[in-house]
Structure formats: structure tokens, C-alpha cells
């Protein structure tokens, strides 16, 4: 870990609990412009997947079936 980062972490540990919480929340936030890009990308993905379902291009499967398929594929790759 970089010395500067270690210094920041050590300094952060001296903060009061509520100040640490505020600092942690602030570090986790992304700026509004970047969040708008992320939201737009998710909207596009959701629209595309919904169109595929409604058009019949893909067939919906249950969560259990999806997990089963994923496990089978993973097992096949390990062989």
C-alpha cells in the first residue's frame, strides 16, 4: 500500500464514528455525470433484454434453471 494511502487511512481512523461514516459515503459516491452514464447504459441493456424477451428471440428461464446451466457449463470447462 502506498505510504500516502496509509497516512490517509491512519488519519481517517482518528475521526469520530459519524465523521468516518460521512467520509466513507463520500468516497463511494461517483459524480453526477458519471452516474448518468451508468444509468443510461443500464437503461439501454434493460430495453434490449426486454425487447429480446417480448420478441421471442430469447426464452426466459427460472433462476434455479439458470444456476443449473451455469454450474454445468463451469463443470464442463474444468474437464
C-alpha positions in Angstrom: 0.0 0.0 0.0 1.3 3.4 -0.9 2.7 5.4 2.0 0.3 8.3 1.3 -2.7 6.0 1.3 -1.6 4.5 4.6 -1.3 8.0 6.0 -4.9 8.8 4.9 -6.2 5.6 6.4 -4.4 6.3 9.7 -5.7 9.8 9.8 -9.2 8.5 9.0 -9.1 6.2 12.0 -8.8 9.2 14.2 -12.1 10.6 13.1 -15.3 10.2 15.2 -17.6 7.4 14.1 -20.1 9.8 12.4 -17.2 11.5 10.5 -15.8 8.2 9.3 -19.3 7.2 8.0 -19.6 10.5 6.1 -16.1 10.1 4.7 -16.8 6.5 3.6 -20.1 7.5 1.9 -18.3 10.4 0.1 -15.6 8.1 -1.2 -18.2 5.6 -2.5 -20.1 8.2 -4.5 -19.4 8.9 -8.1 -20.1 12.3 -9.7 -23.5 13.0 -11.2 -22.2 13.0 -14.8 -20.6 9.5 -14.4 -23.8 8.3 -12.7 -25.9 9.5 -15.6 -23.7 7.5 -18.0 -24.0 4.4 -15.8 -27.8 4.8 -15.6 -28.1 5.3 -19.4 -26.0 2.2 -20.0 -28.3 0.1 -17.7 -31.4 1.6 -19.3 -30.1 0.5 -22.8 -29.3 -3.0 -21.5 -32.7 -3.4 -19.9 -34.5 -2.2 -23.0 -32.5 -4.6 -25.2 -33.2 -7.6 -23.0 -36.9 -6.8 -22.7 -37.2 -6.4 -26.5 -35.5 -9.9 -26.8 -37.9 -11.4 -24.4 -41.0 -9.8 -25.9 -40.0 -10.6 -29.5 -39.4 -14.3 -28.6 -35.7 -14.1 -29.6 -34.8 -15.5 -26.2 -36.8 -17.6 -23.7 -37.0 -16.8 -20.1 -35.7 -19.4 -17.7 -36.1 -19.7 -13.9 -33.3 -18.6 -11.5 -32.8 -22.2 -10.5 -32.5 -23.4 -14.1 -30.0 -20.5 -14.8 -27.9 -21.6 -11.8 -28.1 -25.2 -13.0 -27.0 -24.3 -16.5 -24.1 -22.2 -15.2 -22.9 -25.0 -12.9 -23.0 -27.5 -15.8 -21.0 -25.1 -18.0 -18.4 -24.5 -15.3 -18.0 -28.2 -14.7 -17.6 -28.8 -18.4 -14.8 -26.2 -18.6 -13.0 -27.8 -15.7 -12.7 -31.1 -17.6 
